[in-house]
């Protein structure tokens, strides 16, 4: 696909493949719809960055407070201040800001979980390489903490997005292509489950000859 928005719609169409006698539903959208999708997607991703940064900040400060109370050393102060930025990098590398995974499926949460595992491993390897004896309590609070907290925050964001889509907002327009029965099934599903974020605005029906 030429861009992430197109990839989102194509990926979704593939998931909507019905029985072999039915054609696959394919999307078609105009340039204005792409701009509209990009606008709400950019807004969503910006909020995701802010949420991720906030979760990492809360987690790192909580770890320092719980482990050291008011006697935080310079090493842990620097680590606590740097952890939020490093978490954003980890989420980015893991694909946590890919627009294709917004609003549906488990991939968005799986990407965050992968980021948490990779980040924890990276911190452990770094501390071993430079012989930095990090507090296990601090690490166990900060790193799993930011992962769990961020997963919960992203879940809340998704539920809010679903409510907006139930009101007809944050949607993309598509054209369904295939046999009449398959198209009718697709229209009914998308009308019933608007959290997918797709609205059928037209259909191209196949008319095979006898």
C-alpha positions, 0 to 999 in steps of 0.5 A: 500500500502507498500509505498507512491509511490505505494499509489499514483499509486493505488489512481490514478488507482481508479480515472480512473475507467470507465463504469461498462463493463470496467475493472479497470486499474492497475499499475505495475512497477519494482524496478528501476521505484520505485527508479526513482520515489522516486528520483524526488519525494524527490527532489520535496518535498525538494523544497516544504519545502524550498518554505514553509519555505520561504513563512512563513519567508516573511509573518512573517517579513511582518506582523512585519514590517507592524504592528510595523514598526521598533519598534518590541518588543521582543515578536513579534521578537521571534514569527516572528522567530519561525513562519516559523518552526511552519508552517513547522510542521503544514504543515507536520501534515496536510499531506502537504508533502504526495507524493500521492498528488503531481501534480494532484487533489486538495488534496495538496492545501486542506492540506495547507488550513487545515494547515493554519486553524489549525495553526491559531486556535492553535495560538489563543488557545495558546495566550488565555491559557497563556494570551498573548495579540497578536496584531490582525493586526499581526495575520491577516497579518501573518497567513492568509498571509502565507497560501495564499502565500504558496498556490500560490507558490505550484501552481507555483511548480505544473505548473512547474512539469506539464511542466516537465511531458509534456517533459517526465520527472518525470514520472512513468511507469505502466502496464494497465490491463483490456479489450481492449477498457478500456485499449485503453481509458486509454492509450489515456487519459494518452498520452493526459494528461501527467500531471498525471505523468503515462506512460503506458509501457505494457498491460495485456488484458482480453480474456473472452471465449464465 
